[in-house]
Amino acid sequence: MFDRGKQGYIMATQIGQIMHAMEQDFDEKQLRKLIRKFDADGSGKLEFDEFCALVYTEIADDLSDDQLEAAVDEIDEDGSGKIEFEEFWELMAGEAD
């Protein structure tokens, strides 16, 4: 979906698309601020840990416990109650069922 090349990062320019897909809309100024805030190494890419920090900090607070639980259940293919890296990877690559 977003990391089609399975390179382990998401380009900062794709953050707007990702936020929109998560029903979170930010204007360009807000997106630039988010990218600067979470792109710790200034690479112009968000690595897995940087992206997780963005989602946890900027989105998770806006969701109810039921919404978060439903999202985890949808992604958690092995039923562990956690989103493993491979499950996250498949989601970002558009391979999740």
LUMKETI-313194 format. One record per residue: x, y, z of N, C-alpha, C in turn; residue in one letter; residue number from 1. Coordinates in Angstrom, 2 decimals, decimal comma. Each point is the difference from the previous one (the first is absolute). Example, Ala and Ser with C-alpha at 12.3 -4.5 7.8 and 13.67 -1.06 7.14 Angstrom:
2
> n_east:n_north:n_up:ca_east:ca_north:ca_up:c_east:c_north:c_up:rose:vexvex
> 13,19:-5,69:7,80:-0,89:1,19:0,00:0,90:1,20:0,00:A:1
> -0,35:1,05:-0,72:0,82:1,19:0,06:-0,77:1,09:0,73:S:2
// end
This chain:
97
> n_east:n_north:n_up:ca_east:ca_north:ca_up:c_east:c_north:c_up:rose:vexvex
> 0,83:-1,18:0,00:-0,83:1,18:0,00:0,88:1,25:0,00:M:1
> 0,84:0,16:1,02:0,82:1,20:0,08:1,48:-0,31:-0,16:F:2
> 0,45:-1,14:0,45:1,40:-0,40:-0,16:0,06:-1,13:-1,02:D:3
> -0,37:0,32:-1,23:-0,10:-1,02:-1,04:1,33:-0,70:-0,27:R:4
> 1,10:0,70:0,13:1,30:-0,61:-0,25:0,54:-0,79:1,17:G:5
> -0,76:-0,06:1,10:0,40:-0,70:1,22:1,40:0,40:0,42:K:6
> 0,23:1,30:0,05:1,31:0,53:0,35:0,13:0,31:1,49:Q:7
> -1,09:-0,09:0,74:0,06:0,23:1,43:-0,25:1,43:0,41:G:8
> -0,43:0,83:-0,93:-0,31:1,38:0,34:-1,12:0,51:-0,89:Y:9
> -0,57:1,11:0,42:-1,05:0,67:-0,76:0,50:1,40:-0,28:I:10
> -0,08:0,43:-1,24:0,45:1,34:-0,36:-0,88:1,03:0,71:M:11
> 0,62:1,05:0,44:-0,73:1,05:0,71:-1,12:0,58:-0,86:A:12
> 0,19:0,00:-1,30:-1,03:0,54:-0,89:-1,26:-0,86:-0,02:T:13
> 0,07:-1,22:0,50:-1,16:-0,89:0,03:-0,81:0,12:1,29:Q:14
> 0,50:0,76:0,95:-0,67:0,09:1,30:-1,43:0,52:-0,15:I:15
> -0,23:0,95:-0,88:-1,35:0,52:-0,22:-0,95:-1,10:-0,44:G:16
> 0,46:-0,86:-0,91:-0,82:-1,12:-0,47:-0,31:-0,96:1,14:Q:17
> 0,99:-0,27:0,81:-0,17:-0,92:1,12:-0,99:0,57:1,01:I:18
> 0,17:1,27:0,33:-0,90:0,63:0,96:-1,44:-0,01:-0,53:M:19
> -0,15:0,27:-1,29:-1,33:-0,02:-0,61:-0,61:-1,40:0,08:H:20
> 0,81:-1,01:-0,28:-0,48:-1,39:0,07:-0,43:-0,37:1,42:A:21
> 0,58:0,65:0,99:-0,36:-0,25:1,39:-1,07:0,99:0,48:M:22
> -0,63:0,66:-0,97:-1,07:0,97:0,27:0,47:1,15:0,88:E:23
> 1,25:0,40:-0,21:0,59:1,14:0,70:0,50:0,96:-1,07:Q:24
> -0,64:1,13:-0,13:0,40:0,95:-1,03:0,73:1,19:0,61:D:25
> 1,15:0,29:-0,55:0,82:1,12:0,42:0,27:0,87:-1,22:F:26
> 0,10:1,31:0,20:0,38:0,85:-1,12:1,51:-0,10:-0,21:D:27
> 0,49:0,60:-1,07:1,41:-0,12:-0,37:0,93:0,50:1,11:E:28
> -0,36:1,09:0,62:0,84:0,56:1,08:0,09:-0,98:1,17:K:29
> -1,13:-0,59:0,37:-0,01:-0,98:1,09:0,83:-1,23:-0,36:Q:30
> -0,10:-0,45:-1,25:0,77:-1,16:-0,43:1,50:0,27:0,05:L:31
> 0,40:1,16:-0,46:1,43:0,35:0,05:0,50:0,00:1,43:R:32
> -0,82:0,52:0,90:0,37:0,04:1,42:0,12:-1,43:0,56:K:33
> -0,94:-0,87:-0,36:0,06:-1,40:0,44:1,26:-0,68:-0,50:L:34
> 0,30:0,21:-1,26:1,18:-0,64:-0,58:1,26:0,46:0,72:I:35
> 0,14:1,29:0,21:1,17:0,52:0,72:0,08:-0,58:1,41:R:36
> -1,15:-0,12:0,63:-0,05:-0,49:1,38:0,42:-1,47:0,11:K:37
> -0,42:-0,84:-0,95:0,22:-1,44:0,14:1,12:-0,56:-0,86:F:38
> 0,49:0,74:-0,96:1,13:-0,45:-0,81:1,28:0,33:0,76:D:39
> 0,28:-0,79:1,02:1,09:0,29:0,95:1,36:0,16:-0,67:A:40
> 0,27:-0,78:-1,03:1,31:0,07:-0,65:0,03:0,96:-1,19:D:41
> -1,13:0,65:-0,29:-0,05:0,98:-1,08:0,17:-0,59:-1,39:G:42
> -0,31:-1,27:-0,15:0,22:-0,70:-1,27:-1,07:0,29:-1,05:S:43
> -1,12:0,58:0,41:-1,11:0,18:-0,92:-0,84:-1,25:-0,13:G:44
> 0,31:-1,00:0,82:-0,72:-1,28:0,03:-0,37:-0,27:1,45:K:45
> -1,08:-0,72:0,20:-0,34:-0,43:1,35:0,26:-1,50:0,10:L:46
> 0,98:-0,35:0,82:0,26:-1,40:0,25:-1,12:-0,54:0,89:E:47
> -0,02:-1,31:0,17:-1,07:-0,66:0,75:-0,22:0,65:1,36:F:48
> 1,08:0,19:0,77:-0,16:0,55:1,34:-0,49:1,44:-0,03:D:49
> 0,44:0,78:-0,98:-0,46:1,39:-0,12:-1,48:0,04:-0,36:E:50
> -0,41:-0,87:-0,92:-1,41:-0,05:-0,39:-0,88:-0,43:1,17:F:51
> 0,45:-1,00:0,75:-0,77:-0,46:1,17:-0,15:1,12:1,01:C:52
> 1,06:0,77:0,21:-0,08:1,13:0,94:-1,01:1,02:-0,49:A:53
> -0,02:0,28:-1,29:-0,97:0,94:-0,56:-1,43:-0,50:0,23:L:54
> -0,25:-1,25:-0,33:-1,36:-0,54:0,15:-0,41:0,02:1,46:V:55
> 0,87:-0,46:0,88:-0,34:-0,07:1,42:-0,26:1,38:0,58:Y:56
> 0,84:0,95:-0,36:-0,10:1,35:0,57:-1,12:0,82:-0,61:T:57
> -0,16:-0,08:-1,31:-0,92:0,90:-0,69:-1,38:-0,59:-0,28:E:58
> -0,13:-1,30:-0,02:-1,27:-0,60:-0,41:-0,65:-0,81:1,11:I:59
> 0,77:-0,78:0,72:-0,57:-0,93:0,97:-0,88:0,70:1,03:A:60
> 0,36:1,21:0,41:-0,80:0,72:0,99:-1,38:0,36:-0,52:D:61
> -0,15:0,10:-1,32:-1,28:0,38:-0,60:-0,95:-1,19:-0,17:D:62
> 0,49:-1,20:0,24:-0,81:-1,19:-0,20:-0,47:-0,55:1,34:L:63
> -1,20:-0,55:0,00:-0,51:-0,64:1,22:0,71:-1,33:0,19:S:64
> -0,10:-0,55:1,19:0,58:-1,31:0,27:-0,57:-1,06:-0,94:D:65
> -1,30:0,08:-0,26:-0,64:-0,96:-0,91:0,56:0,12:-1,42:D:66
> 0,23:1,24:-0,45:0,56:0,20:-1,34:1,42:-0,54:-0,08:Q:67
> 0,81:0,26:1,03:1,37:-0,51:0,02:0,00:-1,53:0,02:L:68
> -0,86:-0,58:0,82:-0,07:-1,45:0,08:-0,42:-0,60:-1,34:E:69
> -0,97:0,61:-0,65:-0,46:-0,48:-1,31:1,12:0,10:-1,03:A:70
> 0,77:1,09:0,05:1,11:0,17:-0,95:1,06:-1,07:0,23:A:71
> 0,35:-0,25:1,25:0,99:-1,04:0,30:-0,52:-1,36:-0,45:V:72
> -1,26:-0,30:0,31:-0,58:-1,29:-0,40:0,04:-0,19:-1,51:D:73
> -0,22:1,07:-0,74:0,00:-0,07:-1,47:1,39:-0,33:-0,54:E:74
> 1,02:0,53:0,62:1,38:-0,15:-0,49:0,67:-1,23:0,59:I:75
> -0,38:-0,38:1,21:0,65:-1,06:0,77:-0,39:-1,38:-0,53:D:76
> 0,69:-0,44:-1,05:-0,35:-1,26:-0,66:0,25:-1,23:0,86:E:77
> 0,99:0,05:0,89:0,30:-1,18:0,82:-0,75:-0,02:1,32:D:78
> -0,83:1,02:0,26:-0,82:0,03:1,20:0,76:0,21:1,29:G:79
> 1,21:0,55:-0,08:0,83:0,19:1,19:-0,44:1,19:0,85:S:80
> -0,85:0,85:-0,56:-0,39:1,22:0,71:0,97:1,14:-0,20:G:81
> 1,01:-0,25:-0,82:1,02:1,01:-0,31:0,18:0,06:-1,51:K:82
> 0,44:1,13:-0,48:0,33:0,13:-1,42:1,50:-0,25:-0,14:I:83
> 0,33:-1,14:-0,53:1,40:-0,36:-0,23:0,51:0,78:-1,21:E:84
> 1,32:0,10:-0,10:0,59:0,75:-1,10:-0,49:-0,52:-1,34:F:85
> -0,04:-1,32:-0,19:-0,42:-0,58:-1,28:-1,44:0,38:-0,33:E:86
> -0,87:0,02:1,01:-1,39:0,38:-0,22:-0,10:1,47:-0,40:E:87
> 0,78:0,83:0,67:0,05:1,42:-0,36:0,53:0,17:-1,41:F:88
> 1,05:-0,74:-0,31:0,63:0,07:-1,32:-1,02:-0,34:-1,08:W:89
> -0,77:-1,06:0,21:-1,01:-0,41:-0,97:-1,07:1,08:-0,16:E:90
> -0,37:0,63:1,10:-0,98:1,08:-0,06:0,52:1,15:-0,86:L:91
> 1,23:0,41:0,24:0,58:1,12:-0,74:0,24:-0,35:-1,46:M:92
> 0,25:-1,27:-0,28:0,23:-0,43:-1,38:-1,30:-0,33:-0,72:A:93
> -1,11:0,07:0,73:-1,30:-0,27:-0,61:-0,31:-1,47:-0,14:G:94
> 0,63:-0,85:0,81:-0,20:-1,43:-0,11:-0,91:-0,56:1,07:E:95
> -0,44:0,81:0,95:-0,86:-0,51:1,07:-1,36:-0,36:-0,57:A:96
> -0,60:-1,04:0,56:-1,32:-0,44:-0,47:-1,08:0,95:0,43:D:97
// end
